[in-house]
Amino acid sequence: MKNINIDDFIPAHNEKYTAYCEAILFADGTIMYAEPSHLYALQMIYGVPYEELYEGGPARDNLFEKMPQSASPVHWLSEVVNCVVLWYDTAIFPPNYTPAQVESYKKLKDNGCINKYSTIEITMEYQICDENMSLDNLEMICNHKKELKEKLSTELGLTNKNLNNLER
């Protein structure tokens, strides 16, 4: 698991791949390939050792005890570790995304590493899966998510057609 500077990643990636990108963007704007998968990469970022990914173990068990059963693991972990999850045509941003993540995303898009018409979602999985969630709090979270989508859209210079309208 190695973080790569975005300016080093782009030419090496484009030399090897076309219309493919499965990666994780860190808060500092660095990137890594999502290997062996997005879920496993996010678990390792969280602190689960590679050896426990397939067979389990104390760190992985601890993680899954903390994660609500109703949670989407990729969305929940994206928010917990504050990483953007990328596919060629989809991006999941955590609510506390950073300016460095926005800049790196723009560079990936501008250089053809990801589709310029990618679907973008802001996850609020951590808050929504709170078992003590009231309807008032859920409405507040949904309104906050809408505000974040508008802000991110402006920061990325996108039209609303890029933003995912699904409310999780």
Steps between C-alpha positions, in 0.01 A plus 500: 500500500682807375381857468614667179522871423222582253742661252707179492194276484333656194764438230579150627130414518420635152789308351357174631119545505217638288147549638597334828577638843435336837667704766480674837574872550640594841431825685844634400419447129722196453356194333535123505351221293213321673670163523388233535164683510351825630360331809824324587707813434273705728528235771881518481488880521282456808773278647403142417817304413509343154519152655155550657317614188400154381508285810401751766673581826475738796544828308248406231256364759532825696425703186191299414375523860512880470334510157119492513345204321291740292809682370646473153860408594666702221292812576541467877877448481542783248351733757684353800846520336415821305598365159345548156420168335551503123397292204537616141140622490407546869636683803388484862609803703489506881321802651828635639682487166803729471613761247793267415253223409304742280816612320620143447157399368508790252846395380384141450197621305691754292761240406254227401568265790131515590194572292420871483132405538553285809220463748593661829346421834562637847455227757343561838492131589658540843233744617206333326577157649488629856247273670374792710425713192181703526301614200590861581870414500463304178336800334781725626764260361324484163489880483869518593580244230315711244701808604826302474406377152441857383831613653694209347336556164620860502851403615529240224341724236229244430140516400244327716471221244827359640371487855320191615145585604453188710449575866634211707 
